[in-house]
């Protein structure tokens, strides 16, 4: 019959979609909701799914970008520098394109200025001009952290990396979804650390190479969104583990699961669910989150912490909640606490039946 060939081609694809939709363990949110429901079911109680304390978006760019002070040097001083590279560097900055530099290019300019001004001093005989150059170099060194901040946390690209609009970190993903971003973060931290340590006088080729790499990093930030997914998943897992822990604690405080420590039918059902769902499904996902946190979130937190001296107030509040590993209101410390309480609760419940994990 006409059209039957098309149907034969489409049915397998439709079946895959249906089966995927029916598998609650294929995505983070249904998996964590299903886990709480199954804990409630084997404990013969009603599940309670709490509202997730939703993370907040990274502050808007206007709240992240710092005002970059401009250096006031008279035109006569620059005209007298004829023959020095600094004359051309400043000329580029005063051009039409120079007035609308992107943050990374502005950082390049600041470093080129310092280097060119230092090179000019030995060639300058005018003592007044040497003094002006030294003042200019000191001023540029002082404001370099601002240019560095704008070139890292002030760029538009980082908003995509941290967007919360792309859902949760994938479940059972192939390979390591944050591998490239992790390598990027480590290299960016090396550049940030070197510049803040006063090593902006690096050899020109090495410096240009580092900043060229930074451009590629920012392109990847704009193409990927794993940091935001990790933050979403941390909030989800923390909340659902606390929901499941409340159910476990409720049962622990009631009559024992097993009388006199002897296993029974219900305890065997509970233990079976513990291994088939918690150990085989939930724990691997938590392990994935922990690994990605170490590889991506912690280096990004370091990149921000190293620049705390110039960190804008609104960003600082967001940083403490979403990136910091030590702040009192850190999402990651809350997740650690939720995981610890949940593990202890399972141990206490199964211990009533002589089934304590690891015993």
Protein Blocks (a to p, Z undefined) as FASTA:
>chain_A
ZZklmmmmmmmmmmmmmmmmmmmklpmklmmmmmmmmmmmmnopaddddddddddddddf
klmpccdddddddfklmmmmgoiaklmmmmmmmmmklmmccfklmmmmmmmmmmmmmmmm
mmpmblklmmmmmmmmmmmmmmmmmmmmmmmmmpmklmmmmpcklopadehiehjfklmm
mmmmmmmmmmmmmmmnopamgcfklmmmmmmmmmmmmmmmmmpcklmmmmmmmmmmmmmm
mmmmmmmmmmmmmccfbgghiacfklmmmmmmmmmmmmmmmmmmmmmmmmmmmmmmmmmm
mmmmmmmmmocfklmmmmmmmmockbmklmklmmmmmmmmmmmmmmmmmmmnopaghZZ
